[in-house]
């Protein structure tokens, strides 16, 4: 809103007014919300899931299937965390276009933070599903 107003108000007031930094700030905050929000939905288990395979698995296998899915997610998150860490270090010294104090490395740090939380969540979910599978396997039937 500030940026739009800054285009019209100077003409009315006879001066110069610039809020060019608002576009960069909005972009940076959008990236932050995407990656931290993605981690929050992962932790809550609210991501969209395609269950065509898991719905057809027998009674004893779903826990192992979920462990496998979470391990794949953990590996993927680990790759992203590794790359985001390298990018954060490489871009740390460069300033933004309009906001000079906001290093480009901060953007990669947002990705690093979000995927680190996702990796922790995936590891915890895999461990929980493995424990549930072991408990189910050791359960004595009621016969």
N, C-alpha and C positions, 0 to 999 in steps of 0.2 A: 504494500500500500504506500509506503514511504517513497519507493522508487517511482511509482506512477504519479504521485503527487509532485515529486521533484521535477517532473517533466513539464508540468503545467503552471505550478506556482511561480517559478522565476519570471515567466512572461508577465504574470499579473503584478508581481512585486518589483519588477525591474532589476532583478539581481541574478545571482548564480547560486544554485543549490544542487548538491549532488549526493545521492545515496547509492552509488554504484556498488558499495560493499554489501548491500542487502541481498543481491542475487547470489553472491559467493557464500554468504552466511546461510541462506536458504538451502543451497546445494549441499553444504557441509552438514547441516543438521538433518537433511533428508537421508544422507548416507548413514549418519549415526542412528537414526530411527529405524532404518531398514535392518541393519545388522544387529543392533541390540534387541529390536523387536523380534527378529527371527530367532535369536537365542531364547528370548522369553517364551515364545510359542513352542519351541522345542522342549524347554524345561517343563512346561505345563502339559505337554503331549497334545497340543492343539493344531499341529500341522496337518495339512490334508494328506490322507493316506489312501493308497490304492490297495484294496484288500482282496483282489481277485485270486491271488495265490494263497494267502494266509487263510481265507475262508474255506478252502478245500483241503486243508491239511488235517490229519487225524488228531485225536485227543492228546497223544503224548509228544507230538513233534512241534506244536506251536511255540513252545518256549525256546526250543533250539533254533527255530526259524527266526524268532525275534532276536535272539542272541546274535545270529549271523547278520541280520539286517543292521543291528546296532554296531557291530564290529566293522562292517563296511562303512557306516557313517562315521565311526571314529577314525578310520584310516583316511577318509576323504577330508574330514575336519583337520586332521594332523597335517596333511599336505597343504591345505589352505593356510593354516597357522604358520607353517614353516615359510611359505612364500610371502605371507603378509609381514612376518617379522623381518625378512630380508628387505622388502620394499619399504617398511617403516624406517629401517636404519639408513637405507639409501636416500630417501626423500626427506629425512629429518631436517637438514639444514636449509632447504629451499622454502622461501616464504610464499604466501598466497599472492594472487594477482592484485586484489584490492585490499585485503586484510593482511598486511605484511607480517604481523606477529603470529598468524595462524599457519604453522608449518604444514606443508603437504604431507609430511609424515604422520600428522594427526589423523588424516583420513585412513591411512593404512592401519593405524593403531585402532581405529574403530572396527575395522575388519578383523584384526588380530583379537581384540577383546570379544567380539561377537562369536567368532569361531572357537575361541578358547572355551567359552561357556558352553557352546554346542558340544565340543569334545568331552568336557567334563560330564555333561548330561548323557551323552551316548555311552560313556564308560559306566556310569551309574545304572543306566537302564539295562545294559548288557549284564552287569553283575546281578541286578535284581531278577532278571529273567532266568539267568543261570541258577540262582538260588531257588526260584520257584520250580524249575525243572527238576532239580535235585530233590526237593521236598516232595514233589509229585511222584518221582520215581521210587522214593523210600516209603511212600504211604502204603499202609497195609490195607488191602481191600476189606470191605465190610462183610464179606460172605461169611 
